[in-house]
Amino acid sequence: GFGFFVYGVLPLTINTLLALLLHTQLYDQYTLQGRILSGIFDVFTIYVVYLMALLLQKKFHLPEKTKYFSAFFYALSVLPIQLSHFFTVDIFLSFFVSVSICSLLYCVFYKKLWMATLSGVGLGLAIAIVHVTALSLSMSIRYTSTSLLYFGSALVNVSTPSTELASPGFIGGRTC
């Protein structure tokens, strides 16, 4: 009966679909599976950080070790390690925001418009996880294409009921 939920349901939806596929719908299996899924997404985030550092290294002629140190320091960061041990939305958000930023860097550096589309998909999925954080990210990115905005908003419309988008809580206000 509540009209607004701060976190989107994308991680729960992914875990539920996986639980239906693997027949692990009991509570203890479901939560353990969610924790494993968080760990997998965090490993993918390490790889995306590596790719971002690789792009920056090639563009700005940084030292060869930059990409390895970037991935290494993210992998040793305390908060991602702690959050990947639990089934929280923050790890999923980190992954999709990282994919969005990495794709946008690739689009800017190599003038590949299809990467802007991938960035929009990543941004839309990030918005499906945590509305306010990803929305502020989308407002802070100055270099956007129409495909980025269209795909991001299309994924929000698919994953979020329209009553949530119209509520004041969607843009950071309080709801009763």
C-alpha positions in Angstrom: 0.0 0.0 0.0 2.9 2.5 -0.2 3.1 4.8 -3.2 6.8 5.2 -3.3 9.9 3.1 -2.6 13.3 4.8 -2.6 15.1 1.8 -4.2 14.1 0.4 -7.5 13.3 -3.3 -7.9 15.8 -4.2 -10.6 18.1 -6.2 -8.3 15.2 -8.0 -6.8 13.8 -8.7 -10.3 17.1 -10.1 -11.5 17.4 -12.3 -8.4 13.7 -13.5 -8.7 14.1 -14.4 -12.3 17.3 -16.3 -11.5 15.5 -18.0 -8.5 12.7 -19.1 -10.8 15.2 -20.4 -13.3 17.2 -22.3 -10.7 14.3 -23.3 -8.5 15.8 -21.6 -5.4 12.7 -19.7 -4.1 13.1 -20.5 -0.4 14.2 -17.6 1.7 17.6 -18.8 2.7 18.4 -19.9 -0.8 17.1 -16.6 -2.3 19.2 -14.4 0.0 22.3 -16.5 -0.5 21.8 -16.4 -4.2 21.4 -12.6 -4.0 24.7 -12.3 -2.1 26.4 -14.4 -4.8 24.8 -12.2 -7.5 26.2 -9.1 -5.6 29.6 -10.5 -5.6 29.4 -11.3 -9.4 28.3 -7.8 -10.2 31.2 -6.4 -8.1 33.7 -8.5 -10.0 32.2 -7.1 -13.2 32.6 -3.6 -11.8 36.3 -4.3 -11.2 36.6 -5.2 -14.9 34.7 -2.0 -16.0 37.0 0.1 -13.8 39.9 -1.6 -15.6 38.4 -0.7 -19.0 37.9 2.9 -18.0 41.5 3.2 -16.9 42.6 1.5 -20.1 40.6 4.1 -22.1 42.1 7.0 -20.1 45.6 5.5 -20.3 45.4 5.3 -24.1 43.9 8.7 -24.5 46.3 10.6 -22.2 49.4 8.4 -22.5 49.4 7.5 -18.8 51.8 4.9 -17.4 51.2 1.2 -18.4 50.4 0.2 -14.7 47.5 2.7 -14.4 44.8 0.2 -15.5 46.1 -2.4 -13.1 46.4 -0.1 -10.1 42.9 1.3 -10.8 41.3 -2.2 -10.8 43.5 -3.2 -7.8 42.5 -0.3 -5.6 38.8 -0.7 -6.4 39.1 -4.4 -5.6 40.7 -3.6 -2.2 38.2 -0.8 -1.3 36.5 -1.6 1.9 32.9 -0.5 1.1 32.5 -2.5 -2.1 33.9 -5.6 -0.4 31.4 -5.1 2.5 28.5 -4.4 0.3 29.2 -7.3 -2.1 28.9 -9.7 0.9 25.2 -8.6 1.3 22.4 -8.4 -1.1 22.2 -4.6 -1.4 21.4 -2.3 -4.4 24.6 -0.3 -4.1 26.8 -2.9 -5.9 24.3 -3.1 -8.8 24.2 0.7 -9.0 28.0 0.9 -9.1 28.1 -1.6 -11.9 25.6 0.2 -14.1 26.9 3.7 -13.4 30.4 2.5 -14.2 29.2 0.9 -17.5 27.4 4.2 -18.3 30.5 6.3 -17.7 32.8 3.9 -19.5 30.6 3.8 -22.5 30.3 7.6 -22.5 34.1 7.9 -22.3 34.4 5.6 -25.3 31.8 7.6 -27.2 33.6 10.9 -26.5 37.1 9.6 -27.2 36.3 7.5 -30.3 33.2 9.2 -31.7 31.1 6.0 -31.6 27.5 6.9 -31.3 26.4 3.4 -30.5 28.3 3.6 -27.3 26.1 6.6 -26.3 23.2 4.1 -26.6 25.0 1.7 -24.4 25.6 4.5 -21.9 21.9 5.3 -22.0 21.0 1.7 -21.3 23.4 1.6 -18.3 22.0 4.9 -17.1 18.4 3.7 -17.4 19.2 0.5 -15.5 21.0 2.6 -12.8 17.8 4.7 -12.6 15.8 1.5 -12.2 17.9 0.7 -9.1 18.2 4.0 -7.3 16.2 6.8 -8.8 17.7 9.9 -7.2 21.4 9.0 -7.5 21.2 8.0 -11.1 19.0 10.9 -12.0 21.5 13.4 -10.6 24.2 11.6 -12.5 22.2 12.0 -15.7 21.8 15.7 -15.0 25.5 16.2 -14.4 26.6 14.7 -17.7 26.9 17.5 -20.1 27.8 15.5 -23.2 24.6 13.6 -23.9 23.0 12.4 -27.1 19.4 12.0 -27.8 19.8 8.2 -27.7 21.2 8.4 -24.2 18.2 10.4 -22.9 15.6 8.3 -24.9 16.9 4.9 -23.7 17.4 6.1 -20.2 13.9 7.4 -19.9 12.4 4.4 -21.7 14.0 2.0 -19.2 12.7 4.1 -16.4 9.2 4.1 -17.8 9.4 0.3 -18.2 10.8 -0.4 -14.7 8.9 2.2 -12.7 5.2 2.8 -12.4 4.2 6.2 -13.6 2.8 7.2 -10.2 6.3 7.0 -8.7 7.6 9.3 -11.4 4.9 11.9 -10.7 5.5 11.8 -6.9 7.6 14.5 -5.2 9.8 11.8 -3.7 11.2 10.9 -7.1 13.1 14.2 -7.2 14.2 14.1 -3.6 11.1 15.6 -1.9 9.4 14.0 1.1 6.4 11.8 0.7 3.8 11.0 3.3 
